[in-house]
Amino acid sequence: MYPEDLLYTEDHEWIRVEDGVATVGITDFAQNELGDIVFVELPEEDEDFSQGDAMGVVESVKAVSDIYMPLTGTIAAINEEILDAPELVNSDPYGDGWLIKIKIADELELDALMNAEEYESTLE
């Protein structure tokens, strides 16, 4: 049900790691629980965050939710497209609906993240 090539957090973020850079978004479960997303607030490029820091906000018709840093690092890029079209998080959470890219500071933190099977078991 959840892409096997991603890692996941208990806060419902997904992480795809390629060459020391992590692309981050919110899971299909999270976007489904939130409902129609109407606004996304993201950090600035080159900002530094620690694992677990709140770094953004997703606002839906139902709720406002913080987005948390899954890893310590520096914001390498933000998805400018979703600032104008936040509904992409609903329609394509694992593709065009990505939120940020992080230059990973400590790859050992990846060990604390869950695989798809572990994440799915937290939802039951």
Contacts in CASP RR format, 6 or more apart in sequence:
PFRMAT RR
TARGET T0000
AUTHOR 0000-0000-0000
METHOD contacts of the structure
MODEL  1
MYPEDLLYTEDHEWIRVEDGVATVGITDFAQNELGDIVFVELPEEDEDFS
QGDAMGVVESVKAVSDIYMPLTGTIAAINEEILDAPELVNSDPYGDGWLI
KIKIADELELDALMNAEEYESTLE
1 116 0 8 1.000
1 120 0 8 1.000
2 8 0 8 1.000
2 14 0 8 1.000
2 27 0 8 1.000
2 28 0 8 1.000
2 29 0 8 1.000
2 116 0 8 1.000
2 119 0 8 1.000
2 120 0 8 1.000
3 14 0 8 1.000
3 94 0 8 1.000
3 116 0 8 1.000
4 115 0 8 1.000
4 116 0 8 1.000
5 16 0 8 1.000
6 14 0 8 1.000
6 15 0 8 1.000
6 16 0 8 1.000
6 94 0 8 1.000
6 116 0 8 1.000
7 14 0 8 1.000
7 15 0 8 1.000
7 16 0 8 1.000
7 17 0 8 1.000
7 70 0 8 1.000
7 110 0 8 1.000
7 113 0 8 1.000
7 114 0 8 1.000
7 115 0 8 1.000
8 14 0 8 1.000
8 15 0 8 1.000
8 27 0 8 1.000
8 113 0 8 1.000
8 114 0 8 1.000
8 115 0 8 1.000
8 116 0 8 1.000
8 118 0 8 1.000
8 119 0 8 1.000
9 15 0 8 1.000
9 68 0 8 1.000
9 70 0 8 1.000
9 113 0 8 1.000
9 114 0 8 1.000
10 114 0 8 1.000
10 122 0 8 1.000
11 52 0 8 1.000
11 67 0 8 1.000
11 68 0 8 1.000
11 70 0 8 1.000
12 26 0 8 1.000
12 27 0 8 1.000
12 29 0 8 1.000
12 30 0 8 1.000
12 33 0 8 1.000
13 24 0 8 1.000
13 25 0 8 1.000
13 26 0 8 1.000
13 27 0 8 1.000
13 30 0 8 1.000
13 67 0 8 1.000
13 68 0 8 1.000
13 70 0 8 1.000
14 24 0 8 1.000
14 25 0 8 1.000
14 26 0 8 1.000
14 27 0 8 1.000
14 93 0 8 1.000
14 94 0 8 1.000
15 22 0 8 1.000
15 23 0 8 1.000
15 24 0 8 1.000
15 25 0 8 1.000
15 70 0 8 1.000
15 71 0 8 1.000
15 110 0 8 1.000
15 113 0 8 1.000
16 22 0 8 1.000
16 23 0 8 1.000
17 104 0 8 1.000
17 110 0 8 1.000
20 103 0 8 1.000
20 104 0 8 1.000
20 107 0 8 1.000
21 76 0 8 1.000
21 101 0 8 1.000
21 102 0 8 1.000
21 103 0 8 1.000
21 104 0 8 1.000
22 70 0 8 1.000
22 71 0 8 1.000
22 101 0 8 1.000
22 102 0 8 1.000
22 104 0 8 1.000
23 98 0 8 1.000
23 100 0 8 1.000
23 101 0 8 1.000
24 70 0 8 1.000
24 98 0 8 1.000
24 99 0 8 1.000
24 100 0 8 1.000
24 101 0 8 1.000
24 102 0 8 1.000
25 67 0 8 1.000
25 89 0 8 1.000
25 93 0 8 1.000
25 94 0 8 1.000
25 97 0 8 1.000
25 98 0 8 1.000
25 99 0 8 1.000
25 100 0 8 1.000
26 34 0 8 1.000
26 58 0 8 1.000
26 67 0 8 1.000
26 89 0 8 1.000
26 93 0 8 1.000
26 99 0 8 1.000
27 93 0 8 1.000
27 119 0 8 1.000
28 93 0 8 1.000
28 94 0 8 1.000
29 123 0 8 1.000
30 65 0 8 1.000
30 93 0 8 1.000
31 37 0 8 1.000
31 89 0 8 1.000
31 90 0 8 1.000
31 93 0 8 1.000
34 58 0 8 1.000
34 60 0 8 1.000
34 62 0 8 1.000
34 63 0 8 1.000
34 65 0 8 1.000
35 60 0 8 1.000
35 61 0 8 1.000
35 62 0 8 1.000
35 90 0 8 1.000
36 60 0 8 1.000
36 61 0 8 1.000
36 87 0 8 1.000
36 90 0 8 1.000
37 58 0 8 1.000
37 59 0 8 1.000
37 60 0 8 1.000
37 86 0 8 1.000
37 87 0 8 1.000
37 89 0 8 1.000
37 90 0 8 1.000
38 59 0 8 1.000
38 60 0 8 1.000
38 61 0 8 1.000
38 86 0 8 1.000
39 57 0 8 1.000
39 58 0 8 1.000
39 59 0 8 1.000
39 86 0 8 1.000
40 56 0 8 1.000
40 57 0 8 1.000
40 58 0 8 1.000
40 59 0 8 1.000
40 82 0 8 1.000
40 83 0 8 1.000
40 86 0 8 1.000
40 89 0 8 1.000
40 99 0 8 1.000
41 56 0 8 1.000
41 57 0 8 1.000
41 58 0 8 1.000
41 59 0 8 1.000
42 55 0 8 1.000
42 56 0 8 1.000
42 78 0 8 1.000
42 79 0 8 1.000
42 82 0 8 1.000
42 83 0 8 1.000
42 99 0 8 1.000
42 100 0 8 1.000
43 49 0 8 1.000
43 55 0 8 1.000
43 56 0 8 1.000
43 75 0 8 1.000
43 78 0 8 1.000
43 100 0 8 1.000
44 75 0 8 1.000
44 78 0 8 1.000
45 75 0 8 1.000
45 76 0 8 1.000
45 77 0 8 1.000
45 78 0 8 1.000
46 74 0 8 1.000
46 75 0 8 1.000
47 55 0 8 1.000
47 74 0 8 1.000
47 75 0 8 1.000
48 73 0 8 1.000
48 74 0 8 1.000
48 75 0 8 1.000
49 55 0 8 1.000
49 69 0 8 1.000
49 72 0 8 1.000
49 73 0 8 1.000
49 74 0 8 1.000
49 75 0 8 1.000
49 102 0 8 1.000
50 69 0 8 1.000
50 72 0 8 1.000
50 73 0 8 1.000
51 69 0 8 1.000
51 70 0 8 1.000
51 71 0 8 1.000
51 72 0 8 1.000
51 109 0 8 1.000
51 112 0 8 1.000
52 68 0 8 1.000
52 69 0 8 1.000
52 70 0 8 1.000
53 68 0 8 1.000
53 69 0 8 1.000
54 66 0 8 1.000
54 67 0 8 1.000
54 68 0 8 1.000
54 69 0 8 1.000
55 67 0 8 1.000
55 68 0 8 1.000
55 69 0 8 1.000
55 75 0 8 1.000
55 100 0 8 1.000
56 66 0 8 1.000
56 67 0 8 1.000
57 64 0 8 1.000
57 65 0 8 1.000
57 66 0 8 1.000
57 67 0 8 1.000
58 64 0 8 1.000
58 65 0 8 1.000
58 67 0 8 1.000
58 86 0 8 1.000
58 89 0 8 1.000
59 65 0 8 1.000
67 99 0 8 1.000
69 102 0 8 1.000
70 102 0 8 1.000
70 113 0 8 1.000
71 102 0 8 1.000
71 104 0 8 1.000
71 105 0 8 1.000
71 106 0 8 1.000
71 109 0 8 1.000
71 110 0 8 1.000
72 104 0 8 1.000
72 105 0 8 1.000
72 106 0 8 1.000
72 109 0 8 1.000
73 102 0 8 1.000
73 103 0 8 1.000
73 104 0 8 1.000
73 105 0 8 1.000
73 106 0 8 1.000
74 102 0 8 1.000
74 103 0 8 1.000
74 105 0 8 1.000
75 100 0 8 1.000
75 101 0 8 1.000
75 102 0 8 1.000
75 103 0 8 1.000
76 100 0 8 1.000
76 101 0 8 1.000
76 102 0 8 1.000
76 103 0 8 1.000
77 100 0 8 1.000
77 101 0 8 1.000
78 99 0 8 1.000
78 100 0 8 1.000
78 101 0 8 1.000
79 96 0 8 1.000
79 97 0 8 1.000
79 98 0 8 1.000
79 99 0 8 1.000
79 100 0 8 1.000
81 88 0 8 1.000
81 96 0 8 1.000
81 97 0 8 1.000
82 88 0 8 1.000
82 89 0 8 1.000
82 96 0 8 1.000
82 97 0 8 1.000
82 98 0 8 1.000
82 99 0 8 1.000
88 96 0 8 1.000
88 97 0 8 1.000
89 97 0 8 1.000
89 99 0 8 1.000
91 97 0 8 1.000
104 110 0 8 1.000
114 122 0 8 1.000
END
